[in-house]
Every structure is written in structure tokens, then in C-alpha cells.
Amino acid sequence: MLSPTARSLKKLRDEGWNPWVVEVFNHFTKTRRDLWNIGDIIAYKDQEIMIIQATSASNISARVKKIENSEFIDGIRDAGFLVEVWGWKKVKNRWQVRVVDVS
């Protein structure tokens, strides 16, 4: 079974984006750390750069809140980055994504 990050990478590539996983796992503390504590993936296409927080559909609101409370979000927005939360859920044997723009 693919993770939300793996599903997001496939979708991004299919749409012509050039994604890179920026979430890292610290084996010593057994914790994950996101880019600026808000994103799992960074991607570029043409003149756009996007940060994506990939998650399950049930965790979208928690991730949006985490981004809104980030000390870095104002600077990221000022820099012109797109910021989205992608929440995945399985519906009738198909995976669907709900995208929330928090740019």
C-alpha cells in the first residue's frame, strides 16, 4: 500500500511537476521532520514552487492548523510559494485527494 507521500509524488509527476521529498526521519529520536515544519514535498514547475503536506483525509484540518500556526508561513507566502495540504482517502476502491490551498 502506498503512503500519502508516494501517492502525491505520482500525482505531481503525472501533472508535470518536479517533486522532491523533504521530510526526514531521525532514527535516533524516531521522529519525522518536515521542511520548515509544514511540508513533506517541495516541487517546481515552470515559474512556480509548491510545498505539499501529504496526509490522510481525516488529518487535513490538523495539518492546516499546524501550517497556519507556523512561524515560517508568512515568509513562505511572501516569497510566493504555493502551499497545499493533500488529504488522501479511498472511495469505492479508488484513491481520491482533497487539496486545500493554504498559500
N, C-alpha and C positions, 0 to 999 in steps of 0.2 A: 504494500500500500504506500502510495506517495504521500509525502508530507505537504503541508500548505506551501512551504517554500519551493519544493520541487514542482508542484503544480503551477505556481506563479512564474517560475523560471521558464517553463514550457510555454505558457501563455504569452509572456513577454517576447520570447524569441519568435513565436509564431506571428506576432504583431510588428516585428522588425526592430525591436529594442535590443540593446546590447547590455545584458544584465550581469551583475557580479554580486555574489553573496558576501555580505559584510558583517554578518552575525558570527561571533566566535564563541567557542566553548572552552571554558577554563577547566581543565581536567583536575587541577588541584582543589578548587572550590566547588566543582560540579555545578557551575552556573553558566548561563549564556549571557552574552553582552552584545547589544545592538549598536549600530552606528549612531552616535550621539544619543543613545538610549531610546531611539524612536524607530529604527529601520533595520530590516533583515537583508534587504536587497537595494542596491543602487543600480540604475540603468540610464543609458543615454540613447537618444535617437534624434537625428538632425540637430536642432539647436536646443533641445530640451533635456533636462536631467530630472529623474524622478527617484524618490526614496519610497520603498514599499515596505509596509509592515504586514507580513503574511500571517494569517491566523485562521482559526475555525470561525464559522459564522456566529457561534454563541459568545465569542470573546471580542467581537468588534467594538462594542461600547467601552469595554475596559481599555482597549488599545487606543481608541480615540481620546479617552480621558488622559491616558499616560502621555500622549503626544501633546495635547493641549496644556498639560502641566509641565512640559519640558522646559528647562532653562534655555535650550538652544533653538526652539521653534521659531521665535521672532527673527533671529538672524538667518535661519534657513529660508524662511519666507522672503525676507528682504533680498536674499541672494537669488531669488527667482526659481528655487527648486519646486517641483511638484511633489506633494506628499500625499500618499494614499494608503488606506488600510484595505487589504483584500481579505475578505472572510469567505472561506470555502465551506460548502455543505453538500451532502449527497442527496439528490432528489430523483426518485424513480430510476435508480441505477446509473445516474449521471452526476458528475460533479459540476456545481454551479458556483460562481463567485459573485459576491456583492462587493462593490467598490465604493468606498467612502472617501471623498476628496477632503483633506484637511489642510490644503495648501494655504 
